[in-house]
Amino acid sequence: MEREGLVIGESEIRRTPGETGTASGLVQLALSFAEILRRKDGKGPLRAVIGFNAFRSSWEPQNSLLRGLSAGGVEVMHLGVVPSPVLLFAARRLGADGAILLADDGERGRKSLRLFANGSPLDREDQVLLRREMEGRSVPPVLPVRGRVRYINMIPDYLRELEKRFAGVRPLLRRFQAEVVVGANHGAASMTAPHALLRAGCRVVKLGCTLDARNGMDHAAYDSAATLQELGMVVRATRADFGASLDGEGLRAAFVDGGGRPISAGTIGALLEQPGDAEGSEEEDAAALLLRLVGALTRARTARGRKILFREMLDAPTSPSSRAPARIPSGAAGPRNTRPIKR
């Protein structure tokens, strides 16, 4: 379905560039989404969280969505720039009925909105209802203000939750220190993954961990050969244990070992299945995956009583089909442990 510059697909709503009326279409979408949340929730007050990634084009539709949600009687909690795991975490922690993530794919030119109700993406029935609501709804020239907008920073709470979940890693790192190169490719994951490792007591080398919309093309190339080659060079130069390249949303990652070689998905899975890895029972994201890998490394070092290299844990043979970079879907130490690398 295409309506006012919006294409409603199975898992996301894409915004087609160059369409006139996109602003009114977004208001119409927000009003329709508020109605769907009202049908699900019943009589209670409606609450929704909204966030966006680091692309400048994902900032533009904020006002239209906020106007529509407010006119629909929804109390909106604005999170600002956040990775997807923080958005869903905030929805659960704040008891929100719905969530909206404004995403962008700079390399493929795709702009999308992802809608969640009760912590899950809209199912087929909700998508049909959304289409019907948008087809039969018109946007009045003057919108009422029925719901307020609050700006909330949920990243500290998210980091504290990860620190509590992986509390067993810190004592191991006191004896056998680990160093990781984190390449966030100038995406929203730079606000969570490096800090989660620092809070656990890990040494971190930052690569592309700044929110820079001019370098937004890097978001879609987290697993490209050029990105992994650059990551491997920094890992070798800093003698880090391993390196991780994260996508812009903090959901996926590709890894290289201490020698700068890509690590297969099969090897990553084998490492995370080791005894003692009790933190993997919850929903995964890139930051949690990094902490699990650090935990696996430090547990192996503790068991052997020496500081083994990360590549010594990669002895298990893998099939040729699993030699692609690992792409695992989902997900306050002082600055003295951080060494930024500028591009």
LUMZA-380731 format. One record per residue (C-alpha): residue number from 0; residue in one letter; x, y, z. Coordinates in nm, 3 decimals. Example, Ala and Ser with C-alpha at 12.3 -4.5 7.8 and 13.67 -1.06 7.14 Angstrom:
% residues 2
PT  gunu  dodo       px       py       pz
PT     0     a    1.230   -0.450    0.780
PT     1     s    1.367   -0.106    0.714
END
This chain:
% residues 343
PT  gunu  dodo       px       py       pz
PT     0     m    0.000    0.000    0.000
PT     1     e    0.130    0.346   -0.088
PT     2     r   -0.027    0.649    0.072
PT     3     e    0.108    1.005    0.097
PT     4     g    0.468    0.901    0.035
PT     5     l    0.446    0.595    0.265
PT     6     v    0.473    0.230    0.164
PT     7     i    0.340   -0.012    0.427
PT     8     g    0.532   -0.340    0.410
PT     9     e    0.543   -0.655    0.619
PT    10     s    0.794   -0.544    0.883
PT    11     e    0.835   -0.171    0.829
PT    12     i    0.685    0.140    0.672
PT    13     r    0.913    0.292    0.411
PT    14     r    0.916    0.660    0.328
PT    15     t    0.961    0.727   -0.042
PT    16     p    1.185    1.031   -0.102
PT    17     g    1.065    1.320   -0.313
PT    18     e    0.695    1.271   -0.237
PT    19     t    0.480    1.572   -0.159
PT    20     g    0.243    1.535    0.131
PT    21     t    0.478    1.316    0.332
PT    22     a    0.427    1.533    0.643
PT    23     s    0.049    1.495    0.630
PT    24     g    0.094    1.125    0.561
PT    25     l    0.303    1.088    0.876
PT    26     v    0.040    1.272    1.082
PT    27     q   -0.222    1.041    0.937
PT    28     l   -0.007    0.739    1.021
PT    29     a    0.043    0.855    1.381
PT    30     l   -0.332    0.914    1.427
PT    31     s   -0.408    0.568    1.290
PT    32     f   -0.142    0.407    1.508
PT    33     a   -0.291    0.578    1.815
PT    34     e   -0.629    0.429    1.729
PT    35     i   -0.479    0.080    1.703
PT    36     l   -0.315    0.120    2.043
PT    37     r   -0.646    0.236    2.189
PT    38     r   -0.823   -0.075    2.060
PT    39     k   -0.555   -0.296    2.213
PT    40     d   -0.534   -0.118    2.547
PT    41     g   -0.901   -0.047    2.605
PT    42     k   -0.985    0.244    2.833
PT    43     g   -0.649    0.321    2.996
PT    44     p   -0.428    0.621    2.905
PT    45     l   -0.201    0.555    2.609
PT    46     r    0.178    0.586    2.624
PT    47     a    0.433    0.547    2.345
PT    48     v    0.809    0.586    2.309
PT    49     i    0.977    0.726    2.001
PT    50     g    1.342    0.726    1.896
PT    51     f    1.554    0.771    1.586
PT    52     n    1.899    0.681    1.457
PT    53     a    2.192    0.905    1.371
PT    54     f    2.093    0.995    1.014
PT    55     r    1.980    1.352    0.963
PT    56     s    1.694    1.235    0.741
PT    57     s    1.549    1.038    1.033
PT    58     w    1.518    1.360    1.235
PT    59     e    1.287    1.532    0.988
PT    60     p    0.956    1.346    1.046
PT    61     q    0.966    1.385    1.425
PT    62     n    0.732    1.683    1.443
PT    63     s    0.469    1.523    1.220
PT    64     l    0.466    1.203    1.425
PT    65     l    0.458    1.393    1.756
PT    66     r    0.167    1.606    1.634
PT    67     g   -0.029    1.302    1.525
PT    68     l    0.033    1.103    1.841
PT    69     s   -0.051    1.399    2.064
PT    70     a   -0.371    1.464    1.869
PT    71     g   -0.457    1.097    1.914
PT    72     g   -0.436    1.132    2.292
PT    73     v   -0.103    0.951    2.335
PT    74     e    0.153    1.052    2.596
PT    75     v    0.484    1.043    2.408
PT    76     m    0.821    0.976    2.569
PT    77     h    1.089    1.102    2.330
PT    78     l    1.422    0.916    2.366
PT    79     g    1.624    1.105    2.104
PT    80     v    1.902    0.918    1.923
PT    81     v    1.902    0.557    2.048
PT    82     p    1.980    0.210    1.910
PT    83     s    1.686   -0.027    1.867
PT    84     p    1.755   -0.232    2.185
PT    85     v    1.728    0.082    2.400
PT    86     l    1.395    0.172    2.239
PT    87     l    1.245   -0.169    2.321
PT    88     f    1.402   -0.166    2.667
PT    89     a    1.245    0.174    2.735
PT    90     a    0.906    0.053    2.612
PT    91     r    0.917   -0.234    2.862
PT    92     r    1.059   -0.032    3.151
PT    93     l    0.818    0.261    3.107
PT    94     g    0.514    0.045    3.041
PT    95     a    0.452    0.193    2.697
PT    96     d    0.172    0.060    2.478
PT    97     g    0.361    0.131    2.155
PT    98     a    0.696    0.233    2.014
PT    99     i    0.816    0.398    1.693
PT   100     l    1.171    0.385    1.558
PT   101     l    1.272    0.615    1.273
PT   102     a    1.544    0.434    1.082
PT   103     d    1.744    0.503    0.768
PT   104     d    1.973    0.303    0.544
PT   105     g    2.212    0.553    0.386
PT   106     e    2.372    0.311    0.141
PT   107     r    2.047    0.167    0.007
PT   108     g    1.853    0.492    0.028
PT   109     r    1.575    0.339    0.240
PT   110     k    1.392    0.543    0.500
PT   111     s    1.160    0.351    0.727
PT   112     l    0.948    0.361    1.039
PT   113     r    0.915    0.053    1.258
PT   114     l    0.606    0.028    1.472
PT   115     f    0.575   -0.187    1.784
PT   116     a    0.271   -0.264    1.996
PT   117     n    0.315   -0.423    2.339
PT   118     g    0.685   -0.480    2.269
PT   119     s    0.638   -0.668    1.939
PT   120     p    0.626   -0.559    1.573
PT   121     l    0.279   -0.512    1.429
PT   122     d    0.134   -0.846    1.316
PT   123     r   -0.059   -0.898    0.993
PT   124     e   -0.392   -0.819    1.155
PT   125     d   -0.260   -0.490    1.293
PT   126     q   -0.112   -0.402    0.953
PT   127     v   -0.452   -0.455    0.789
PT   128     l   -0.616   -0.237    1.055
PT   129     l   -0.352    0.031    1.002
PT   130     r   -0.418    0.037    0.629
PT   131     r   -0.792    0.066    0.684
PT   132     e   -0.751    0.342    0.939
PT   133     m   -0.527    0.542    0.706
PT   134     e   -0.760    0.497    0.408
PT   135     g   -1.063    0.622    0.598
PT   136     r   -0.896    0.904    0.792
PT   137     s   -0.839    1.265    0.691
PT   138     v   -0.609    1.512    0.865
PT   139     p   -0.790    1.825    0.996
PT   140     p   -0.619    2.158    0.931
PT   141     v   -0.591    2.225    1.306
PT   142     l   -0.493    1.936    1.531
PT   143     p   -0.590    1.930    1.899
PT   144     v   -0.328    1.871    2.168
PT   145     r   -0.453    1.583    2.384
PT   146     g   -0.128    1.416    2.490
PT   147     r    0.193    1.563    2.627
PT   148     v    0.551    1.499    2.510
PT   149     r    0.832    1.423    2.754
PT   150     y    1.202    1.390    2.674
PT   151     i    1.370    1.104    2.861
PT   152     n    1.724    0.964    2.856
PT   153     m    1.701    0.586    2.902
PT   154     i    2.059    0.498    2.806
PT   155     p    2.192    0.509    3.167
PT   156     d    1.916    0.269    3.278
PT   157     y    1.992    0.038    2.987
PT   158     l    2.364    0.034    3.073
PT   159     r    2.288   -0.036    3.439
PT   160     e    2.067   -0.327    3.332
PT   161     l    2.350   -0.474    3.124
PT   162     e    2.598   -0.420    3.408
PT   163     k    2.368   -0.607    3.647
PT   164     r    2.308   -0.888    3.398
PT   165     f    2.680   -0.940    3.335
PT   166     a    2.801   -0.874    3.690
PT   167     g    3.004   -1.197    3.683
PT   168     v    3.237   -1.065    3.413
PT   169     r    3.398   -0.786    3.619
PT   170     p    3.570   -1.010    3.879
PT   171     l    3.724   -1.216    3.597
PT   172     l    3.855   -0.905    3.423
PT   173     r    4.036   -0.793    3.737
PT   174     r    4.276   -1.086    3.697
PT   175     f    4.288   -1.123    3.319
PT   176     q    4.227   -0.792    3.142
PT   177     a    4.068   -0.792    2.796
PT   178     e    4.092   -0.525    2.527
PT   179     v    3.835   -0.487    2.250
PT   180     v    3.819   -0.257    1.947
PT   181     v    3.461   -0.137    1.900
PT   182     g    3.375    0.001    1.557
PT   183     a    3.031    0.162    1.577
PT   184     n    3.046    0.313    1.224
PT   185     h    2.913    0.647    1.352
PT   186     g    2.580    0.489    1.445
PT   187     a    2.359    0.499    1.753
PT   188     a    2.531    0.187    1.891
PT   189     s    2.828    0.409    1.978
PT   190     m    2.619    0.539    2.269
PT   191     t    2.586    0.196    2.434
PT   192     a    2.831   -0.078    2.331
PT   193     p    3.166    0.090    2.426
PT   194     h    3.025    0.214    2.757
PT   195     a    2.881   -0.129    2.844
PT   196     l    3.229   -0.282    2.805
PT   197     l    3.390   -0.002    3.007
PT   198     r    3.145   -0.048    3.293
PT   199     a    3.232   -0.419    3.298
PT   200     g    3.601   -0.332    3.342
PT   201     c    3.717   -0.401    2.988
PT   202     r    3.967   -0.185    2.798
PT   203     v    3.810   -0.033    2.488
PT   204     v    3.954    0.117    2.172
PT   205     k    3.689    0.328    1.999
PT   206     l    3.670    0.336    1.620
PT   207     g    3.402    0.553    1.458
PT   208     c    3.219    0.597    1.789
PT   209     t    3.086    0.945    1.721
PT   210     l    2.741    1.043    1.596
PT   211     d    2.832    1.191    1.259
PT   212     a    2.552    1.202    1.004
PT   213     r    2.798    1.301    0.730
PT   214     n    2.951    0.956    0.761
PT   215     g    2.611    0.787    0.765
PT   216     m    2.708    0.562    0.472
PT   217     d    2.910    0.358    0.721
PT   218     h    2.591    0.238    0.891
PT   219     a    2.507   -0.006    0.612
PT   220     a    2.864   -0.124    0.558
PT   221     y    2.942   -0.265    0.902
PT   222     d    3.020   -0.608    0.752
PT   223     s    3.185   -0.501    0.427
PT   224     a    3.535   -0.616    0.339
PT   225     a    3.674   -0.262    0.364
PT   226     t    3.523   -0.204    0.710
PT   227     l    3.653   -0.534    0.846
PT   228     q    3.996   -0.471    0.695
PT   229     e    4.020   -0.134    0.869
PT   230     l    3.897   -0.290    1.193
PT   231     g    4.158   -0.565    1.164
PT   232     m    4.437   -0.311    1.113
PT   233     v    4.339   -0.129    1.434
PT   234     v    4.315   -0.458    1.625
PT   235     r    4.666   -0.555    1.518
PT   236     a    4.808   -0.209    1.584
PT   237     t    4.665   -0.195    1.937
PT   238     r    4.723   -0.566    2.010
PT   239     a    4.361   -0.601    2.116
PT   240     d    4.202   -0.938    2.180
PT   241     f    3.937   -0.896    1.910
PT   242     g    3.736   -0.634    1.726
PT   243     a    3.365   -0.584    1.659
PT   244     s    3.197   -0.383    1.385
PT   245     l    2.840   -0.284    1.476
PT   246     d    2.554   -0.178    1.254
PT   247     g    2.385    0.158    1.307
PT   248     e    2.098    0.017    1.514
PT   249     g    2.302   -0.195    1.755
PT   250     l    2.137   -0.520    1.647
PT   251     r    2.405   -0.689    1.434
PT   252     a    2.780   -0.726    1.449
PT   253     a    3.074   -0.867    1.252
PT   254     f    3.393   -0.978    1.430
PT   255     v    3.766   -1.014    1.368
PT   256     d    4.019   -1.196    1.588
PT   257     g    4.344   -1.062    1.733
PT   258     g    4.517   -1.115    1.400
PT   259     g    4.259   -0.911    1.212
PT   260     r    4.094   -1.215    1.048
PT   261     p    3.712   -1.238    1.022
PT   262     i    3.553   -1.481    1.269
PT   263     s    3.289   -1.715    1.128
PT   264     a    2.936   -1.725    1.262
PT   265     g    2.979   -2.091    1.352
PT   266     t    3.283   -2.015    1.567
PT   267     i    3.103   -1.733    1.748
PT   268     g    2.812   -1.966    1.821
PT   269     a    3.048   -2.233    1.956
PT   270     l    3.219   -1.985    2.187
PT   271     l    2.888   -1.870    2.332
PT   272     e    2.778   -2.226    2.407
PT   273     q    3.058   -2.283    2.656
PT   274     p    2.969   -2.392    3.012
PT   275     g    2.921   -2.101    3.248
PT   276     d    2.763   -1.871    2.991
PT   277     a    2.442   -1.812    3.183
PT   278     e    2.385   -1.460    3.049
PT   279     g    2.259   -1.572    2.708
PT   280     s    1.909   -1.661    2.817
PT   281     e    1.763   -1.316    2.747
PT   282     e    1.700   -1.137    2.420
PT   283     e    2.027   -1.061    2.246
PT   284     d    2.166   -0.742    2.097
PT   285     a    2.513   -0.631    1.988
PT   286     a    2.617   -0.485    2.326
PT   287     a    2.506   -0.797    2.515
PT   288     l    2.680   -1.016    2.258
PT   289     l    3.009   -0.829    2.313
PT   290     l    2.983   -0.880    2.688
PT   291     r    2.915   -1.250    2.639
PT   292     l    3.225   -1.286    2.421
PT   293     v    3.439   -1.105    2.677
PT   294     g    3.295   -1.333    2.944
PT   295     a    3.378   -1.644    2.741
PT   296     l    3.736   -1.521    2.690
PT   297     t    3.796   -1.438    3.056
PT   298     r    3.642   -1.767    3.172
PT   299     a    3.877   -1.959    2.941
PT   300     r    4.174   -1.762    3.077
PT   301     t    4.069   -1.829    3.436
PT   302     a    4.026   -2.201    3.366
PT   303     r    4.376   -2.228    3.212
PT   304     g    4.536   -1.998    3.464
PT   305     r    4.707   -1.781    3.204
PT   306     k    4.626   -1.503    2.961
PT   307     i    4.557   -1.705    2.648
PT   308     l    4.508   -1.526    2.318
PT   309     f    4.161   -1.499    2.171
PT   310     r    4.268   -1.694    1.864
PT   311     e    4.356   -1.990    2.086
PT   312     m    3.984   -2.029    2.147
PT   313     l    3.915   -2.053    1.773
PT   314     d    4.056   -2.401    1.720
PT   315     a    3.724   -2.566    1.630
PT   316     p    3.708   -2.629    1.252
PT   317     t    3.429   -2.463    1.061
PT   318     s    3.266   -2.552    0.733
PT   319     p    3.342   -2.337    0.424
PT   320     s    2.983   -2.211    0.423
PT   321     s    3.025   -2.059    0.770
PT   322     r    3.336   -1.856    0.699
PT   323     a    3.145   -1.534    0.639
PT   324     p    3.172   -1.263    0.906
PT   325     a    2.948   -1.336    1.203
PT   326     r    2.626   -1.138    1.190
PT   327     i    2.436   -1.198    1.510
PT   328     p    2.091   -1.031    1.528
PT   329     s    1.918   -0.915    1.846
PT   330     g    2.005   -0.750    2.167
PT   331     a    3.083    0.408    3.438
PT   332     a    3.434    0.353    3.383
PT   333     g    3.646    0.663    3.349
PT   334     p    3.797    0.778    3.022
PT   335     r    4.138    0.644    3.125
PT   336     n    4.049    0.303    2.977
PT   337     t    3.945    0.447    2.642
PT   338     r    4.167    0.515    2.342
PT   339     p    3.973    0.677    2.055
PT   340     i    4.089    0.618    1.699
PT   341     k    3.986    0.889    1.451
PT   342     r    3.919    0.819    1.087
END
